[in-house]
């Protein structure tokens, strides 16, 4: 006879603080794994709609009641709200010994949970490496194989990693001290990539290209695959070749058509030159002329 998920030993009563894009999806993932989501909190109408859609029949109650009802409290509020929420709940006396509390922030480590920890709660940090779209069912499906940045006291490491695996993710251990660097890296890789793509698309539109996505998609997809596989060996283009004349033409065109883009182009070109030099793809004598060209916009500013 097959044991139903909710009848398996070790199932937890889960409470979700903040039924936003992330909290609602992770709550649904834990429920799918056989845990019981017993209560959620959500203030905005959008949060309440997500709760109805992703966690139907789960009561929406005040935050302190969520904590009181749960063995595992999943905290999915924005980064800037974490400190006040955790400390405010400590003042209500709701945190209790042996209770698990996990936040999903990439920027914060375990210290933000100190008010709960002092009351005996067990702190975890579980950061999913996904851009959550707000399309709950799609985001839930995309959890399969997604990396989670996991930090916890050593005695709780296996617990934290097991929860990630149950949600369909892949745990990546991040020491608590390294979480700001972890988050900075992901911000560069995801948020800044979005900015870069849209900057390139805007420039192509300015050049008269009606459908920039058709031009950029194949090129950027191939570039991403090559960079992930080959590292700095994948560097191409005028900067990695030391073609200072071409870079000068780029800067002149940008200064005329999109002056706000010059600073970003120069910053990325200098970083590219540094990496090309370090990897031996750019010779020092080539770099000298190139760096002179890249210095010119700042000199004339």
Secondary structure, DSSP 8 states (H G I E B T S, - for coil): ----GGGSTT--EEEEE--SHHHHHHHHHHHHTT-EEEEEE--SHHHHHHHHHHSTT--B--HHHHHHH-SEEEE-S-HHHHHHHHHHHHHHT---TT-EEEE--SS--SGGGHHHHTTT-EEEEEEE-S---S-HHHHHHHTTT-EEEEEE-GGGHHHHHHHHHHTT-EEEE--GGGHHHHHHHHIIIIIHHHHHHHHHHHHHHHTT-S-HHHHHHHHHHHHHHHHHHHGGGG--SHHHHT-HHHHHHHHHHHHHH-GGGHHHHHHHHHHHHHHHHHTTSS-HHHHHHHHHHHHHHHHH-
